[in-house]
Amino acid sequence: MTLEFSATIEERGVDLALDIADQEVIAILGPNGAGKSTILQVISGLLRPDRGHVKLDGRTLLNVGHAETPRVWVPPHDRGVALLAQEPLLFPHLTALDNVAFGPRCAGQSRHRATSSATHWLKEVDALEYAARKPAQLSGGQAQRVSVARALAAEPRLLLLDEPMAALDIAIAPSIRQMLRRVLRGQSAIIVTHDVLDALLLADRVVVVDQGDVVEQGLTAEVLARPRSAFAARIAGLNMVQGDLEGSGVRDETGLVVQGVPDPSAAQYGRAVAVFRPSAVGVYLHPPGGSIRNVIPVTVTEMEPRGDLIRVRSAHLSADITAGSVAELDLVPGAKVLFAVKASEVAVYSA
């Protein structure tokens, strides 16, 4: 299964394209309103773009707004695509077993074969014991398992998941994530998510969307280790300064220069990013001695616990320090301090 996708929706400011290889799972990341769910709506047939095309495994599902090619619009039920929304949306009058068997029955399978398929998928998602229950008798996690089974029982060529963990209790999400990791093996899927764990555990590749455009994509581990977009850096928990390459550092639009260790590819382009871990940042009230090359004046905006450390945030950068250091420095929101990081801790590469 392969997917070719492009869509322009002028009202939403969306103009993007992506593709998926056979048996590949991609995670689409981005801030609210970036256009992530719009991609799923166009692919599934719930939204018609101004211009665009969708081709699934060589079959054209959508082609609109191109005068030189025939107009194509395949209805949602005939696309071979299953969309799993944030809420399970199970039929309230049917048991879990009948909910899962609904798709195969609609595809023309006999009752016996559809029931057999439903039983198989309920077992795959560890929900067979709930087969006789109706949705009102299921917890949120149980209902989401049944919803996944229902989507897979329809034998979709492409599975679309829109924030699958968003409506779940934080204690339930890890088990659902592990279940998805297992059942998505060998399945082509797109996952829209805000959670970096979803991308790390479920996706082969990450596509970062912002303001209706694809701003970054690549293998999951590479994007999160070497982000080139502000959103990817934020979810990866890294500091990032974007701007023009200047010597071995990066100068941003405010005039801040952060020195680092340039990647060989950085010199090929004028634009670059400097990335460093919050744990590599020291916080000082006065300029530190020694050979620290990056000393940045900031104003503390907030502080939050991060395990045995405290994350000290400014408008654009963060530092992780001990609670003892926070007390010693008498840090509070509004305090003016210096963030210091050695150049050897800063990676600089092309943007």
C-alpha positions in Angstrom: 0.0 0.0 0.0 1.3 3.4 -0.9 -0.3 6.8 -0.5 0.2 10.0 -2.5 -1.5 13.1 -1.0 -1.7 16.8 -1.8 -4.3 19.4 -0.8 -4.9 23.1 -0.9 -7.7 24.6 1.2 -7.5 28.3 0.9 -10.0 29.1 3.7 -7.9 27.1 6.2 -4.5 28.3 4.8 -3.6 24.7 4.1 -1.2 23.8 1.2 0.7 20.6 1.7 1.7 17.2 0.3 3.0 13.9 1.7 3.3 10.3 0.9 3.5 7.0 2.7 5.4 3.8 1.8 4.0 0.3 2.1 3.4 -0.8 5.7 4.7 2.5 7.0 3.4 4.3 10.0 3.8 8.1 10.1 3.1 10.5 12.9 1.9 14.0 12.0 2.9 16.5 14.7 2.2 20.2 15.0 0.5 22.9 17.1 -3.2 23.4 17.3 -4.7 24.7 14.0 -1.7 23.6 12.0 -3.7 21.5 9.6 -3.1 18.0 11.0 -6.7 16.8 11.3 -7.4 18.4 7.9 -5.1 15.9 6.3 -7.2 13.0 7.7 -10.5 14.6 6.7 -9.3 15.0 3.1 -8.0 11.4 2.9 -11.1 9.9 4.4 -13.4 11.9 2.2 -15.0 14.1 4.9 -13.6 17.3 3.4 -13.2 18.3 -0.2 -10.2 20.6 -0.9 -10.1 23.4 -3.4 -7.3 21.6 -5.2 -5.7 18.3 -4.5 -5.3 14.6 -5.2 -5.3 11.4 -3.1 -4.0 8.2 -4.7 -4.1 5.0 -2.5 -2.2 2.0 -3.8 -2.4 3.3 -7.3 -6.2 4.0 -7.2 -7.2 7.7 -7.4 -9.6 8.5 -4.6 -9.7 12.3 -5.2 -8.7 14.6 -7.9 -10.1 18.1 -7.9 -9.1 21.6 -9.1 -6.9 20.3 -11.9 -8.3 21.4 -15.3 -6.0 19.1 -17.2 -7.1 15.9 -15.5 -10.5 14.3 -14.9 -12.3 15.1 -11.7 -12.5 12.2 -9.3 -14.4 11.9 -6.0 -14.7 8.4 -4.4 -17.2 8.4 -1.5 -15.9 7.8 2.0 -17.3 4.3 2.3 -15.6 3.1 -0.8 -12.1 4.4 -0.1 -10.6 1.5 1.8 -9.7 3.9 4.6 -10.7 3.7 8.3 -10.7 6.8 10.5 -10.4 6.3 14.3 -11.5 9.5 16.0 -10.6 10.7 19.5 -13.9 9.4 20.9 -14.7 5.7 20.2 -18.1 6.5 18.6 -19.4 3.0 19.0 -23.1 2.2 18.2 -24.7 2.3 21.6 -27.4 -0.3 20.8 -24.9 -3.0 19.7 -22.6 -5.2 21.8 -18.8 -4.8 21.4 -18.8 -8.0 19.2 -21.6 -6.6 16.9 -19.8 -3.2 16.7 -16.7 -4.9 15.4 -18.6 -7.2 13.1 -20.5 -4.2 11.6 -17.8 -3.4 9.0 -17.3 -6.9 7.7 -21.1 -7.3 7.4 -21.4 -4.1 5.4 -18.7 -5.4 3.1 -20.9 -8.4 2.3 -19.4 -11.1 4.6 -21.7 -13.7 6.1 -22.8 -13.4 9.7 -20.6 -16.3 10.7 -17.5 -15.0 8.9 -18.0 -11.4 10.3 -18.4 -12.8 13.8 -15.3 -14.8 13.4 -13.4 -11.7 12.2 -14.7 -9.6 15.1 -13.7 -12.3 17.6 -10.2 -12.4 16.2 -9.7 -8.6 16.4 -11.2 -8.3 19.8 -8.7 -10.9 20.9 -5.9 -9.0 19.2 -6.7 -5.8 21.1 -7.1 -7.7 24.4 -10.9 -6.9 24.5 -12.5 -10.3 23.9 -13.8 -10.5 27.5 -15.9 -7.4 26.7 -17.6 -8.9 23.6 -21.1 -9.1 25.1 -21.0 -5.7 26.7 -22.6 -2.6 25.2 -20.7 0.7 25.0 -22.3 2.1 28.1 -20.8 -0.8 30.1 -17.3 -0.1 28.9 -14.6 2.2 30.4 -12.9 4.7 28.2 -9.9 2.4 27.6 -12.1 -0.6 26.9 -14.2 1.3 24.4 -11.1 2.6 22.6 -9.8 -1.0 22.3 -13.1 -2.0 20.8 -13.0 1.0 18.4 -9.5 -0.1 17.2 -10.8 -3.6 16.6 -13.7 -2.3 14.7 -11.5 -0.2 12.4 -9.1 -3.1 11.8 -11.9 -5.6 11.2 -13.0 -3.5 8.2 -9.6 -4.5 6.6 -8.7 -1.0 5.6 -5.7 -0.4 3.3 -4.9 2.7 5.3 -5.8 3.3 9.0 -6.1 7.0 10.2 -5.9 7.7 13.9 -6.8 11.2 15.2 -5.3 11.8 18.6 -6.1 8.2 19.8 -5.0 8.8 23.3 -6.4 12.3 23.8 -9.6 11.3 25.5 -8.1 8.6 27.7 -7.1 8.8 31.4 -3.3 9.2 31.8 -3.2 5.8 33.6 -4.8 4.0 30.6 -2.9 5.6 27.7 0.3 3.5 28.1 -1.5 0.2 27.7 -3.5 1.5 24.7 -0.2 2.7 23.2 1.4 -0.7 23.6 -1.6 -2.4 22.1 -1.4 -0.1 19.0 2.3 -0.7 18.7 1.5 -4.4 18.4 -1.5 -4.3 16.1 0.0 -1.7 13.7 2.9 -4.0 12.7 2.5 -4.6 9.0 -0.3 -2.0 8.7 -0.1 1.4 6.9 -1.3 4.1 9.2 -1.2 7.9 9.8 -1.4 9.0 13.5 -2.1 12.7 14.3 -0.8 13.4 17.8 0.6 16.0 20.2 2.4 13.3 22.3 6.0 12.7 21.5 5.6 9.1 23.0 3.1 8.3 20.3 5.7 9.2 17.7 8.6 7.5 19.4 6.8 4.2 20.0 4.4 3.9 17.1 5.8 5.8 14.0 8.5 5.0 11.5 8.6 8.6 10.3 7.5 12.0 11.6 5.9 14.8 9.5 5.8 18.2 11.3 3.0 20.5 10.1 2.8 24.2 10.9 0.5 26.9 9.5 -0.8 24.6 6.9 2.5 23.4 5.5 4.9 20.6 6.0 8.0 22.2 7.7 10.0 19.1 8.6 9.9 15.4 8.1 12.2 12.4 8.5 12.8 9.3 10.6 11.3 9.7 14.0 14.6 9.4 16.0 16.4 11.8 13.6 13.7 14.5 13.8 13.5 14.4 17.5 17.3 14.3 18.0 18.0 17.0 15.4 14.8 19.1 15.1 14.7 21.9 12.4 11.4 23.3 13.5 10.4 25.1 16.7 7.6 22.7 17.4 9.7 19.5 17.0 12.3 21.0 19.3 9.7 21.8 21.9 8.2 18.4 22.0 11.6 16.8 22.0 12.4 18.9 25.1 15.3 20.8 23.5 16.3 24.4 23.2 16.6 25.8 19.7 17.7 29.1 18.2 17.0 29.7 14.6 18.7 32.2 12.4 21.7 32.9 10.1 24.9 31.0 10.3 27.7 33.2 11.6 31.0 31.6 12.0 30.5 28.6 14.3 27.3 30.0 15.7 23.7 31.1 14.8 22.4 34.7 15.0 18.7 35.0 15.4 16.4 37.9 14.4 16.9 39.6 17.8 20.7 39.7 17.4 21.3 36.9 19.9 24.3 34.8 18.8 24.7 31.2 20.1 28.1 29.5 19.5 28.3 25.8 18.9 29.8 22.9 17.0 28.7 23.2 13.4 27.7 20.1 11.4 29.7 20.0 8.1 26.4 20.5 6.2 25.7 23.8 8.0 28.0 25.9 5.7 25.9 24.9 2.6 23.0 27.1 3.6 22.7 30.6 5.1 20.0 29.5 7.6 20.9 27.3 10.5 19.7 26.1 13.9 21.5 25.7 17.2 20.1 23.0 19.5 21.1 22.1 23.1 19.6 20.3 26.1 18.1 22.2 29.0 20.2 20.1 31.3 23.3 21.6 29.7 22.3 25.1 30.7 23.5 26.7 33.9 21.6 29.5 35.7 23.5 32.4 37.2 22.8 35.8 38.8 26.1 37.2 37.7 28.4 36.4 34.7 30.1 33.1 35.3 33.9 32.8 35.1 35.7 30.3 32.9 35.4 29.6 29.2 31.7 29.5 28.8 31.0 31.2 25.4 27.2 31.5 25.6 25.8 33.7 28.3 22.3 34.8 27.6 20.3 37.2 29.7 16.7 36.0 30.2 13.6 36.7 32.4 12.2 33.7 34.2 8.5 33.1 33.1 7.7 29.9 35.0 9.1 26.9 36.8 7.9 23.3 36.8 9.1 20.0 38.5 10.7 17.5 36.1 11.5 14.5 38.2 14.3 15.4 40.6 15.0 18.7 38.7 13.2 22.0 38.2 12.7 23.3 34.6 13.3 27.0 34.6 11.6 28.6 31.6 12.2 31.9 29.9 10.3 33.2 26.8 12.2 30.9 24.4 14.8 28.9 26.4 14.8 26.5 29.3 17.2 25.2 31.9 17.0 22.1 34.2 18.5 22.7 37.6 18.1 21.2 41.1 15.6 22.4 43.6 18.5 23.4 45.8 19.9 25.7 43.1 16.4 27.3 42.6 16.3 28.0 46.4 19.9 29.3 46.5 19.2 31.6 43.5 15.9 32.7 45.0 14.3 32.2 41.6 10.7 33.3 40.9 8.8 34.3 37.8 10.0 37.7 36.7 13.5 37.2 38.0 16.3 38.3 35.6 19.1 35.8 35.3 21.8 34.5 33.0 21.5 31.2 31.1 25.0 29.8 30.3 25.9 26.9 28.0 29.2 25.7 26.7 29.7 25.8 22.9 30.6 22.1 23.0 27.1 21.4 24.2 25.5 23.2 21.2 24.9 21.4 17.9 24.7 23.7 14.9 23.3 22.4 11.6 21.5 23.7 8.5 17.9 24.6 8.7 
